Structure formats: C-alpha cells, structure tokens
Amino acid sequence: MYSREINVPEGVTVEIQGSNVTVSGTKGKIERKFKLAFDAKIQKEDGKIKVSSEYDERKAKALIGTITAHIRNMMRGVTEGYTYKMKIVYSHFPMMVKIEGNKVVTQNFLGERTQRAANIIGSTQVNSQYNRKHAG
C-alpha cells in the first residue's frame, strides 16, 4: 500500500465526495473531479488529506503524486491566488492583441486575415500592457 498526506492550512475547507474534491478559501472555491485508478482513494482525516492506493506500482505512485500535487495547488490557489504573465512576441508579421469584453482577440497571427478569439473564463482578470523595446 502506498499513500501520501497533505496538511490542510488554516482558513481552507476541503470537501471530498468520492473522486470530487472541493477546496474553499479566502480567494474563492475550486472544484475538481479526479479520475481514480489503481483503487486510489482520497480521504479526509484529522485535518489532513490522505491519498492512497492498494498498489505499490510505479504508475500508482505517479497517480498518487499527481493527485496530491493538484490538491496542494488548489489550496494555494484559494489562499494566495495565481498570476500568470505572458509575453507576446512576433518575428515577421506584426501581431495585435486586444481585450474586447470577455474575449482576447488576436489579429494578424502569422499573417492570417481572420481574427482569433479566446474566451476569458470565470472571474479571470486580463490586463494588457504595450511595452516596445528596440534592439540596437
């Protein structure tokens, strides 16, 4: 049998129903349904989350490690939040990216005439900054 435990920090609430894990904190709520194999189980015991499997194989250990990492990241997300900074770079075709309502629109991607749009999901905040630097 192989298992791993995660301590639940203060201010974080974890609910487990089968393979569904819901983590709530000061910055919000995250739900995730895990695909459990190798008879893996997710349990809450004494302020800790225990992920275990009856099997001691390499793939079972990898699955347990992945699930614990996801739950740890969920806890971090509801307490600290996440910030991603992306840099948009082009080499030949000057690309234009702008925010229109709840979409991020890219124009002239690889010289294409049609626009590409990506939906902004949930309560995600997107900011755009224009920062042009010349080489030389």
C-alpha positions as CSV (number, residue, x, y, z in Angstrom):
1,M,0.0,0.0,0.0
2,Y,1.2,3.5,-0.9
3,S,-0.1,6.8,0.5
4,R,0.7,10.4,0.8
5,E,-0.7,13.1,3.2
6,I,-1.3,16.8,2.8
7,N,-1.8,19.2,5.7
8,V,-4.8,21.4,5.3
9,P,-3.8,25.0,6.2
10,E,-6.0,27.3,8.4
11,G,-8.7,29.1,6.6
12,V,-9.1,26.3,3.9
13,T,-12.1,24.0,3.8
14,V,-11.8,20.7,1.9
15,E,-14.8,18.6,1.0
16,I,-14.5,15.2,-0.6
17,Q,-17.2,13.2,-2.2
18,G,-15.8,10.1,-3.9
19,S,-13.5,11.5,-6.6
20,N,-14.8,15.1,-6.4
21,V,-12.7,17.4,-4.3
22,T,-13.9,21.0,-3.4
23,V,-11.4,23.4,-1.9
24,S,-12.7,26.7,-0.5
25,G,-10.7,29.6,0.9
26,T,-10.5,33.4,1.1
27,K,-9.9,33.9,-2.6
28,G,-12.6,31.6,-3.8
29,K,-13.6,28.0,-4.5
30,I,-12.2,25.4,-6.8
31,E,-13.8,22.1,-7.7
32,R,-12.1,19.2,-9.4
33,K,-13.1,15.6,-10.3
34,F,-10.2,13.2,-10.4
35,K,-10.0,10.0,-12.4
36,L,-9.1,7.4,-9.9
37,A,-7.3,4.2,-11.0
38,F,-5.4,1.5,-9.2
39,D,-8.0,1.5,-6.4
40,A,-6.9,5.0,-5.3
41,K,-8.8,6.7,-2.5
42,I,-9.0,10.3,-1.3
43,Q,-9.9,10.7,2.3
44,K,-10.0,13.5,4.9
45,E,-8.6,12.5,8.3
46,D,-7.8,14.8,11.3
47,G,-7.1,18.0,9.3
48,K,-5.1,16.1,6.6
49,I,-5.9,14.8,3.2
50,K,-4.8,11.3,2.6
51,V,-4.4,9.9,-0.9
52,S,-3.7,6.2,-1.0
53,S,-3.7,3.2,-3.3
54,E,-3.6,-0.6,-2.6
55,Y,-1.0,-1.0,-5.3
56,D,2.7,-0.2,-4.9
57,E,3.5,0.0,-8.6
58,R,5.3,2.9,-10.3
59,K,2.1,4.1,-12.2
60,A,0.1,4.0,-8.9
61,K,2.8,6.1,-7.2
62,A,2.8,8.6,-10.1
63,L,-1.0,8.9,-9.9
64,I,-0.9,9.5,-6.1
65,G,1.8,12.1,-6.5
66,T,-0.1,13.9,-9.3
67,I,-3.4,14.0,-7.3
68,T,-1.6,15.3,-4.2
69,A,0.2,18.0,-6.2
70,H,-3.1,19.1,-7.7
71,I,-4.8,19.3,-4.3
72,R,-1.8,21.2,-2.9
73,N,-2.1,23.7,-5.9
74,M,-5.8,24.1,-5.3
75,M,-5.2,25.0,-1.7
76,R,-2.5,27.5,-2.8
77,G,-4.9,29.0,-5.3
78,V,-7.7,29.7,-2.8
79,T,-5.3,31.3,-0.3
80,E,-2.8,33.2,-2.4
81,G,-4.3,33.2,-5.9
82,Y,-2.4,32.9,-9.2
83,T,-0.7,35.4,-11.5
84,Y,0.5,34.5,-15.0
85,K,2.5,36.9,-17.0
86,M,2.7,36.2,-20.7
87,K,4.8,37.9,-23.3
88,I,3.6,38.2,-26.9
89,V,6.4,38.1,-29.4
90,Y,6.4,38.1,-33.2
91,S,9.2,37.7,-35.7
92,H,7.9,38.8,-39.1
93,F,4.2,39.5,-39.1
94,P,3.3,42.3,-36.6
95,M,0.6,40.9,-34.4
96,M,-2.0,42.8,-32.5
97,V,-3.7,41.5,-29.3
98,K,-6.6,43.4,-27.6
99,I,-9.2,42.7,-25.0
100,E,-12.8,43.1,-26.1
101,G,-15.3,42.4,-23.4
102,N,-14.9,38.8,-22.2
103,K,-12.6,37.9,-25.1
104,V,-8.9,38.2,-26.0
105,V,-8.7,38.9,-29.8
106,T,-5.5,38.3,-31.8
107,Q,-5.2,39.9,-35.2
108,N,-2.7,39.2,-38.0
109,F,-1.4,36.0,-36.3
110,L,1.2,34.5,-38.7
111,G,-0.2,36.9,-41.3
112,E,-3.7,35.4,-41.2
113,R,-6.5,37.7,-42.3
114,T,-9.1,36.3,-39.9
115,Q,-9.1,37.1,-36.2
116,R,-8.7,34.6,-33.5
117,A,-10.6,34.9,-30.2
118,A,-10.2,33.2,-26.8
119,N,-12.9,33.5,-24.1
120,I,-11.9,34.7,-20.7
121,I,-13.3,32.1,-18.3
122,G,-14.8,32.7,-14.9
123,S,-13.5,35.6,-12.8
124,T,-10.2,35.8,-14.5
125,Q,-8.8,39.3,-14.9
126,V,-6.8,40.1,-18.1
127,N,-4.6,43.2,-18.4
128,S,-2.7,44.4,-21.5
129,Q,0.4,46.4,-21.5
130,Y,2.2,47.8,-24.5
131,N,5.9,47.7,-24.0
132,R,8.0,48.2,-27.1
133,K,11.8,47.7,-27.0
134,H,14.1,48.3,-29.9
135,A,17.1,46.1,-30.4
136,G,20.1,48.3,-31.1
